[in-house]
């Protein structure tokens, strides 16, 4: 299975998980110049920008470790564009990472995985 298909499966699983936990999915694969945000959703109180990282299992460490400062800054840039384009100023935002372990059928939702800096 190629990495694109693998990632798409992980994102589908993460989106379903988020919906089952009360989030409303607003966008998937929101792209612009120099950024992509896997999932944008809304909780009861805030807009949540979600990076999904998928692995077959946990033998190579936590998938969230791949969300380095460079990746975080690209996600933040995309979030700022989304907020501006949708005229959502003065709304609370959060940045989460959802880890999907396909072989283990396990999902880890890391809320507030990083913050605006």
N, C-alpha and C positions, 0 to 999 in steps of 0.2 A: 504494500500500500504506500503510495507516495505521500510526502509530508503535507501537501495541500489537502488531500482527502482526509488524512489523519487529523489535521487541524480542524477541518470542517465538522468531523464527527464530534470532536471534543467541544466545539462551539455549540453544536446542536444540543448536546447533553447539558452543557452549562446553562443555556437559555431555558431549557425545560426545567432544570433545577431551580433557577431564579423565579420563573413563573409559579412553580409549585410552592415557593416560599414567599409569595405575595408581591413580587415585583412585576411591574408592567414594562414589557420590552418596547422601547421607543424606536431603536435603530439597531441594525446589525451591520458589521463591516463598514462603518462610517469612515470614508477615506477622503484625504486631501493631499496637497503637496507636502510630502515628508512625514505623513502620519497615517495611522489606521487605528481605529478603536473597534475592538471586537464586538462589544455589546454596550449599548447605552440604555439604561432602564430607569424607572422611577420607583422609589419606595414611597411610603406614605408621607415622608418629610423631605426627601432630597432626590436630586438627580445623581445616578451612580454610573461612573465610567468603568467598565470592566475589561480587563485583559484576561484572556483565557489561555492557559498553558496546559498542554496535554502530553502525557507520557504513557507508555505501555505499562510501566510499573515504577516503583520507587527506588530501583537499584542504582540509578544515576543521580540521586539527590532530588531535592524538591524542585518542581517545575518553576515555582515562583522566583527562584534564584536567578532565572534567566531574564527577569525584569529589572535590568540594571538602570543606572541613572540616565543613560542616554535614551533608553526605551521610555522611561518615565517622563522625560522632558518632551518627547514626541507625543505621548498620550496627553499630557497637560496642554500642549499647543493645540491639539485637536479638540480637546474639551473647551478651551477658550473660544475657538472658532465656532463650535456648536452653540455654546451659550450666547455668543454675539449674534449668530445667524438666526437663532430661534427667539431672540430678544428675551432671554431668561435671566437677565441681570437680577441681582439680589435674591438669588435662590441658593440654597445650601447644596454643595456638591461633595461627592466622596469618590475615592479611587480604590477599587477592589481588584484583587487577583483571584480567579477561580482556577484551582488545580484539578485536572481530571486525570485519574489513573485508570486507563481502559481495562487492563487485565484484572486489576483488583476491584473494579466496579466501585471506585471510591471517588468522592468529590470533597475538596476542602475549599471552603469559602473564606478567604482572607479579607476581612473588611478593613477599610482604612489602611491598605497595604502601603500606601505612600501618600504624601501630602503636597500641596502647592508649595513650591520653594522659590 
